[in-house]
Amino acid sequence: MAKSKNQSQRSRAARRAASPSLDLDKSVTSLPRAESPTTTRPSVLADRATSGIQKKQKKNDKLSRAQRLRQQKGMDRAEAVMDQLEIKKAKSVARGKTVNSRRADWEDTNRKTLAFSALQQDNDEEDDEDDEVMAEDSAPTTITVANNVFQIATEGSNPAIDDSTTVDEADEIT
């Protein structure tokens, strides 16, 4: 057998052996839990947020002419940009209104076409009944046409009458 080494103080097994076990002292588990302290402390983070390097505070000295003009120029630019943004917003709202009105127009158009198609279907059903009655009353008109126009006619024969077929008026070319 191999020699057994002594346990190192920082080994995993030594740490596990040194940890207290709940089996040793049952009185600790039976005691009620300690309540957290109710006193509130001021937040440490609040002080940290304001600490650090800060900008130097402005003094209320009179501005030089160049500084005053530069500041005025910046204010004018900011105002112009704000005006441009307002104009863009107004145009966008107007475009949105136009789109919505067109959508409403199309919805009205679609409703009208649906109503018209419903009326058209009712009329078509009535027309179909009328067509059936008309078809029973009249027979299709027919015209006789020669089958072979290129045949040489003899003295006793008429090609327009000899080879005849029935053709509808609708098929006739005008």
C-alpha atoms as an extended CHARMM CRD file, in Angstrom:
* protein
*
       174  EXT
         1         1  MET       CA              0.0000000000        0.0000000000        0.0000000000  PROA      1               0.0000000000
         2         2  ALA       CA              1.0110000000        3.5350000000       -0.6220000000  PROA      2               0.0000000000
         3         3  LYS       CA              1.9120000000        5.8500000000        2.1870000000  PROA      3               0.0000000000
         4         4  SER       CA             -0.8260000000        8.1950000000        3.2620000000  PROA      4               0.0000000000
         5         5  LYS       CA              0.1050000000       11.8580000000        3.2930000000  PROA      5               0.0000000000
         6         6  ASN       CA             -0.7690000000       14.2090000000        6.0550000000  PROA      6               0.0000000000
         7         7  GLN       CA             -3.6630000000       16.4960000000        5.2030000000  PROA      7               0.0000000000
         8         8  SER       CA             -2.7400000000       20.0140000000        4.1980000000  PROA      8               0.0000000000
         9         9  GLN       CA             -4.3890000000       22.7580000000        6.2160000000  PROA      9               0.0000000000
        10        10  ARG       CA             -5.7350000000       24.4390000000        3.0930000000  PROA      10              0.0000000000
        11        11  SER       CA             -6.9460000000       21.2980000000        1.3630000000  PROA      11              0.0000000000
        12        12  ARG       CA            -10.5670000000       20.7310000000        0.5330000000  PROA      12              0.0000000000
        13        13  ALA       CA            -10.8940000000       17.8380000000        2.9290000000  PROA      13              0.0000000000
        14        14  ALA       CA             -9.4150000000       19.8970000000        5.7830000000  PROA      14              0.0000000000
        15        15  ARG       CA            -11.8550000000       22.7310000000        5.1310000000  PROA      15              0.0000000000
        16        16  ARG       CA            -14.7890000000       20.3410000000        5.0710000000  PROA      16              0.0000000000
        17        17  ALA       CA            -13.7170000000       18.7210000000        8.3010000000  PROA      17              0.0000000000
        18        18  ALA       CA            -13.3240000000       22.0950000000        9.9940000000  PROA      18              0.0000000000
        19        19  SER       CA            -16.7960000000       23.4220000000        9.0010000000  PROA      19              0.0000000000
        20        20  PRO       CA            -19.3200000000       23.3260000000       11.8210000000  PROA      20              0.0000000000
        21        21  SER       CA            -22.1250000000       20.8720000000       11.4150000000  PROA      21              0.0000000000
        22        22  LEU       CA            -25.7420000000       21.3910000000       12.4030000000  PROA      22              0.0000000000
        23        23  ASP       CA            -25.7930000000       17.9830000000       13.9950000000  PROA      23              0.0000000000
        24        24  LEU       CA            -23.4060000000       19.1600000000       16.7140000000  PROA      24              0.0000000000
        25        25  ASP       CA            -25.5420000000       21.9560000000       18.1600000000  PROA      25              0.0000000000
        26        26  LYS       CA            -29.3470000000       21.6470000000       17.9060000000  PROA      26              0.0000000000
        27        27  SER       CA            -29.9630000000       24.6580000000       20.1260000000  PROA      27              0.0000000000
        28        28  VAL       CA            -28.9880000000       27.0650000000       17.3410000000  PROA      28              0.0000000000
        29        29  THR       CA            -31.6900000000       25.7530000000       15.0210000000  PROA      29              0.0000000000
        30        30  SER       CA            -34.4430000000       25.9720000000       17.6290000000  PROA      30              0.0000000000
        31        31  LEU       CA            -33.8970000000       29.6770000000       18.3900000000  PROA      31              0.0000000000
        32        32  PRO       CA            -36.0380000000       32.2820000000       16.5940000000  PROA      32              0.0000000000
        33        33  ARG       CA            -34.3990000000       34.2570000000       13.8160000000  PROA      33              0.0000000000
        34        34  ALA       CA            -32.9720000000       37.6390000000       14.6010000000  PROA      34              0.0000000000
        35        35  GLU       CA            -34.8780000000       40.5870000000       13.1520000000  PROA      35              0.0000000000
        36        36  SER       CA            -33.1400000000       43.0170000000       10.8510000000  PROA      36              0.0000000000
        37        37  PRO       CA            -32.4130000000       46.4280000000       12.3630000000  PROA      37              0.0000000000
        38        38  THR       CA            -35.1510000000       48.9760000000       11.6800000000  PROA      38              0.0000000000
        39        39  THR       CA            -32.9750000000       52.0660000000       11.7880000000  PROA      39              0.0000000000
        40        40  THR       CA            -32.4510000000       53.5310000000        8.3430000000  PROA      40              0.0000000000
        41        41  ARG       CA            -29.0910000000       54.8600000000        7.3500000000  PROA      41              0.0000000000
        42        42  PRO       CA            -28.6290000000       57.5130000000        4.7200000000  PROA      42              0.0000000000
        43        43  SER       CA            -27.5690000000       56.0330000000        1.4390000000  PROA      43              0.0000000000
        44        44  VAL       CA            -23.8830000000       55.8930000000        0.8120000000  PROA      44              0.0000000000
        45        45  LEU       CA            -24.4520000000       56.1320000000       -2.9270000000  PROA      45              0.0000000000
        46        46  ALA       CA            -26.1130000000       59.5460000000       -2.6990000000  PROA      46              0.0000000000
        47        47  ASP       CA            -22.8800000000       61.1190000000       -1.4850000000  PROA      47              0.0000000000
        48        48  ARG       CA            -20.8790000000       59.3400000000       -4.1460000000  PROA      48              0.0000000000
        49        49  ALA       CA            -23.0430000000       60.5980000000       -6.9860000000  PROA      49              0.0000000000
        50        50  THR       CA            -22.2390000000       64.2090000000       -6.1930000000  PROA      50              0.0000000000
        51        51  SER       CA            -18.5890000000       63.6790000000       -5.3750000000  PROA      51              0.0000000000
        52        52  GLY       CA            -15.8030000000       63.8930000000       -7.9220000000  PROA      52              0.0000000000
        53        53  ILE       CA            -14.6280000000       66.4800000000      -10.3700000000  PROA      53              0.0000000000
        54        54  GLN       CA            -17.1720000000       69.1670000000      -11.0640000000  PROA      54              0.0000000000
        55        55  LYS       CA            -17.3190000000       72.0860000000      -13.4370000000  PROA      55              0.0000000000
        56        56  LYS       CA            -16.4180000000       75.4710000000      -12.1100000000  PROA      56              0.0000000000
        57        57  GLN       CA            -19.5290000000       77.4800000000      -11.2800000000  PROA      57              0.0000000000
        58        58  LYS       CA            -20.2290000000       80.4970000000      -13.4710000000  PROA      58              0.0000000000
        59        59  LYS       CA            -19.7210000000       83.8640000000      -11.9000000000  PROA      59              0.0000000000
        60        60  ASN       CA            -22.1970000000       86.6250000000      -12.5520000000  PROA      60              0.0000000000
        61        61  ASP       CA            -19.5980000000       88.8460000000      -14.1860000000  PROA      61              0.0000000000
        62        62  LYS       CA            -20.5760000000       90.8830000000      -17.2020000000  PROA      62              0.0000000000
        63        63  LEU       CA            -19.9600000000       89.0990000000      -20.4850000000  PROA      63              0.0000000000
        64        64  SER       CA            -17.7110000000       90.6670000000      -23.0500000000  PROA      64              0.0000000000
        65        65  ARG       CA            -19.2550000000       91.8770000000      -26.2990000000  PROA      65              0.0000000000
        66        66  ALA       CA            -17.8620000000       88.8880000000      -28.2550000000  PROA      66              0.0000000000
        67        67  GLN       CA            -19.1390000000       86.4120000000      -25.6690000000  PROA      67              0.0000000000
        68        68  ARG       CA            -22.5740000000       88.0520000000      -25.6520000000  PROA      68              0.0000000000
        69        69  LEU       CA            -22.7460000000       87.9500000000      -29.4780000000  PROA      69              0.0000000000
        70        70  ARG       CA            -21.5910000000       84.3140000000      -29.5350000000  PROA      70              0.0000000000
        71        71  GLN       CA            -24.2620000000       83.3840000000      -26.9960000000  PROA      71              0.0000000000
        72        72  GLN       CA            -26.9260000000       85.2860000000      -28.9470000000  PROA      72              0.0000000000
        73        73  LYS       CA            -25.8610000000       83.5540000000      -32.1710000000  PROA      73              0.0000000000
        74        74  GLY       CA            -26.1690000000       80.1400000000      -30.4780000000  PROA      74              0.0000000000
        75        75  MET       CA            -29.6410000000       81.0120000000      -29.1900000000  PROA      75              0.0000000000
        76        76  ASP       CA            -30.7160000000       82.0850000000      -32.6890000000  PROA      76              0.0000000000
        77        77  ARG       CA            -29.4430000000       78.8150000000      -34.1560000000  PROA      77              0.0000000000
        78        78  ALA       CA            -31.2790000000       76.8070000000      -31.4990000000  PROA      78              0.0000000000
        79        79  GLU       CA            -34.4740000000       78.7210000000      -32.2360000000  PROA      79              0.0000000000
        80        80  ALA       CA            -34.0950000000       78.0960000000      -35.9860000000  PROA      80              0.0000000000
        81        81  VAL       CA            -33.6080000000       74.3710000000      -35.3730000000  PROA      81              0.0000000000
        82        82  MET       CA            -36.6900000000       74.2700000000      -33.1510000000  PROA      82              0.0000000000
        83        83  ASP       CA            -38.6960000000       76.0580000000      -35.8630000000  PROA      83              0.0000000000
        84        84  GLN       CA            -37.5190000000       73.5110000000      -38.4360000000  PROA      84              0.0000000000
        85        85  LEU       CA            -38.5560000000       70.6680000000      -36.1550000000  PROA      85              0.0000000000
        86        86  GLU       CA            -41.9890000000       72.2210000000      -35.6320000000  PROA      86              0.0000000000
        87        87  ILE       CA            -42.4360000000       72.6260000000      -39.3950000000  PROA      87              0.0000000000
        88        88  LYS       CA            -41.4010000000       69.0050000000      -39.9660000000  PROA      88              0.0000000000
        89        89  LYS       CA            -43.8370000000       67.8060000000      -37.3100000000  PROA      89              0.0000000000
        90        90  ALA       CA            -46.6730000000       69.8530000000      -38.8340000000  PROA      90              0.0000000000
        91        91  LYS       CA            -45.9430000000       68.4730000000      -42.3180000000  PROA      91              0.0000000000
        92        92  SER       CA            -45.8200000000       64.9400000000      -40.9510000000  PROA      92              0.0000000000
        93        93  VAL       CA            -49.1840000000       65.3710000000      -39.2250000000  PROA      93              0.0000000000
        94        94  ALA       CA            -50.6600000000       66.7780000000      -42.4470000000  PROA      94              0.0000000000
        95        95  ARG       CA            -49.3290000000       63.8040000000      -44.4360000000  PROA      95              0.0000000000
        96        96  GLY       CA            -50.8160000000       61.4440000000      -41.8560000000  PROA      96              0.0000000000
        97        97  LYS       CA            -54.1900000000       63.1640000000      -42.1430000000  PROA      97              0.0000000000
        98        98  THR       CA            -54.0440000000       62.8810000000      -45.9350000000  PROA      98              0.0000000000
        99        99  VAL       CA            -53.2540000000       59.1810000000      -45.7320000000  PROA      99              0.0000000000
       100       100  ASN       CA            -56.0880000000       58.5920000000      -43.2750000000  PROA      100             0.0000000000
       101       101  SER       CA            -58.5690000000       60.5250000000      -45.4150000000  PROA      101             0.0000000000
       102       102  ARG       CA            -57.5410000000       58.5340000000      -48.4910000000  PROA      102             0.0000000000
       103       103  ARG       CA            -57.9430000000       55.3360000000      -46.5040000000  PROA      103             0.0000000000
       104       104  ALA       CA            -61.4290000000       56.4640000000      -45.4810000000  PROA      104             0.0000000000
       105       105  ASP       CA            -62.2400000000       57.2620000000      -49.1190000000  PROA      105             0.0000000000
       106       106  TRP       CA            -61.1330000000       53.7950000000      -50.1940000000  PROA      106             0.0000000000
       107       107  GLU       CA            -63.1450000000       52.1940000000      -47.3980000000  PROA      107             0.0000000000
       108       108  ASP       CA            -66.2330000000       54.1010000000      -48.5540000000  PROA      108             0.0000000000
       109       109  THR       CA            -65.5180000000       53.1080000000      -52.1510000000  PROA      109             0.0000000000
       110       110  ASN       CA            -65.1370000000       49.4690000000      -51.1650000000  PROA      110             0.0000000000
       111       111  ARG       CA            -68.3930000000       49.5770000000      -49.1980000000  PROA      111             0.0000000000
       112       112  LYS       CA            -70.1860000000       51.0970000000      -52.1880000000  PROA      112             0.0000000000
       113       113  THR       CA            -68.7790000000       48.4800000000      -54.5610000000  PROA      113             0.0000000000
       114       114  LEU       CA            -69.8150000000       45.7010000000      -52.1960000000  PROA      114             0.0000000000
       115       115  ALA       CA            -73.3210000000       47.1410000000      -52.0180000000  PROA      115             0.0000000000
       116       116  PHE       CA            -73.3640000000       47.5720000000      -55.8010000000  PROA      116             0.0000000000
       117       117  SER       CA            -72.1380000000       44.0170000000      -56.3520000000  PROA      117             0.0000000000
       118       118  ALA       CA            -74.8650000000       42.7220000000      -54.0290000000  PROA      118             0.0000000000
       119       119  LEU       CA            -77.4690000000       44.6360000000      -56.0500000000  PROA      119             0.0000000000
       120       120  GLN       CA            -75.8530000000       43.4290000000      -59.2710000000  PROA      120             0.0000000000
       121       121  GLN       CA            -76.1100000000       39.8070000000      -58.1130000000  PROA      121             0.0000000000
       122       122  ASP       CA            -79.7990000000       40.2960000000      -57.3370000000  PROA      122             0.0000000000
       123       123  ASN       CA            -80.3220000000       41.8180000000      -60.7910000000  PROA      123             0.0000000000
       124       124  ASP       CA            -78.2950000000       39.0250000000      -62.4290000000  PROA      124             0.0000000000
       125       125  GLU       CA            -80.5280000000       36.4100000000      -60.8160000000  PROA      125             0.0000000000
       126       126  GLU       CA            -83.6060000000       38.2030000000      -62.1650000000  PROA      126             0.0000000000
       127       127  ASP       CA            -81.9520000000       38.5670000000      -65.5920000000  PROA      127             0.0000000000
       128       128  ASP       CA            -81.1130000000       34.8500000000      -65.6370000000  PROA      128             0.0000000000
       129       129  GLU       CA            -84.7690000000       34.0460000000      -65.0660000000  PROA      129             0.0000000000
       130       130  ASP       CA            -85.7330000000       36.4050000000      -67.9070000000  PROA      130             0.0000000000
       131       131  ASP       CA            -83.0940000000       34.8490000000      -70.1860000000  PROA      131             0.0000000000
       132       132  GLU       CA            -84.4170000000       31.3630000000      -69.5060000000  PROA      132             0.0000000000
       133       133  VAL       CA            -87.9390000000       32.4640000000      -70.4340000000  PROA      133             0.0000000000
       134       134  MET       CA            -86.6420000000       34.1210000000      -73.6220000000  PROA      134             0.0000000000
       135       135  ALA       CA            -84.6520000000       31.0140000000      -74.5810000000  PROA      135             0.0000000000
       136       136  GLU       CA            -87.7460000000       28.8540000000      -74.3450000000  PROA      136             0.0000000000
       137       137  ASP       CA            -89.7640000000       31.2240000000      -76.5500000000  PROA      137             0.0000000000
       138       138  SER       CA            -87.3550000000       31.5860000000      -79.4830000000  PROA      138             0.0000000000
       139       139  ALA       CA            -85.1790000000       29.1210000000      -81.3650000000  PROA      139             0.0000000000
       140       140  PRO       CA            -81.7100000000       30.1090000000      -82.6120000000  PROA      140             0.0000000000
       141       141  THR       CA            -81.6420000000       31.5140000000      -86.1350000000  PROA      141             0.0000000000
       142       142  THR       CA            -79.5130000000       29.6280000000      -88.6300000000  PROA      142             0.0000000000
       143       143  ILE       CA            -78.0140000000       30.5180000000      -91.9980000000  PROA      143             0.0000000000
       144       144  THR       CA            -76.9290000000       27.9810000000      -94.5800000000  PROA      144             0.0000000000
       145       145  VAL       CA            -73.3330000000       28.2860000000      -95.8160000000  PROA      145             0.0000000000
       146       146  ALA       CA            -71.4910000000       26.1830000000      -98.3730000000  PROA      146             0.0000000000
       147       147  ASN       CA            -68.7990000000       23.8300000000      -97.0220000000  PROA      147             0.0000000000
       148       148  ASN       CA            -66.5550000000       23.7780000000     -100.0780000000  PROA      148             0.0000000000
       149       149  VAL       CA            -66.4460000000       27.1210000000     -101.8430000000  PROA      149             0.0000000000
       150       150  PHE       CA            -63.5330000000       26.1530000000     -104.1000000000  PROA      150             0.0000000000
       151       151  GLN       CA            -65.3740000000       23.3030000000     -105.7990000000  PROA      151             0.0000000000
       152       152  ILE       CA            -66.0300000000       23.9700000000     -109.4880000000  PROA      152             0.0000000000
       153       153  ALA       CA            -69.6930000000       24.3960000000     -110.1060000000  PROA      153             0.0000000000
       154       154  THR       CA            -71.3500000000       22.3660000000     -112.8220000000  PROA      154             0.0000000000
       155       155  GLU       CA            -74.3000000000       23.4980000000     -114.8820000000  PROA      155             0.0000000000
       156       156  GLY       CA            -76.9320000000       21.7260000000     -112.8560000000  PROA      156             0.0000000000
       157       157  SER       CA            -75.5310000000       22.3220000000     -109.3920000000  PROA      157             0.0000000000
       158       158  ASN       CA            -75.4440000000       25.3530000000     -107.1140000000  PROA      158             0.0000000000
       159       159  PRO       CA            -72.5810000000       25.2020000000     -104.5200000000  PROA      159             0.0000000000
       160       160  ALA       CA            -74.3380000000       27.5980000000     -102.1450000000  PROA      160             0.0000000000
       161       161  ILE       CA            -77.2780000000       25.2450000000     -101.8040000000  PROA      161             0.0000000000
       162       162  ASP       CA            -75.6770000000       21.7820000000     -102.2000000000  PROA      162             0.0000000000
       163       163  ASP       CA            -73.2260000000       21.6150000000      -99.2530000000  PROA      163             0.0000000000
       164       164  SER       CA            -75.0400000000       23.4170000000      -96.5270000000  PROA      164             0.0000000000
       165       165  THR       CA            -74.5350000000       23.5440000000      -92.7880000000  PROA      165             0.0000000000
       166       166  THR       CA            -76.2410000000       25.4920000000      -90.0640000000  PROA      166             0.0000000000
       167       167  VAL       CA            -74.3230000000       28.4730000000      -88.6190000000  PROA      167             0.0000000000
       168       168  ASP       CA            -75.4000000000       30.7720000000      -85.8090000000  PROA      168             0.0000000000
       169       169  GLU       CA            -75.6770000000       34.4840000000      -86.4580000000  PROA      169             0.0000000000
       170       170  ALA       CA            -73.1520000000       35.0920000000      -83.6940000000  PROA      170             0.0000000000
       171       171  ASP       CA            -70.5010000000       33.0780000000      -85.5860000000  PROA      171             0.0000000000
       172       172  GLU       CA            -70.9990000000       35.0230000000      -88.8080000000  PROA      172             0.0000000000
       173       173  ILE       CA            -68.2100000000       37.4940000000      -89.6480000000  PROA      173             0.0000000000
       174       174  THR       CA            -69.4050000000       40.9170000000      -90.7100000000  PROA      174             0.0000000000
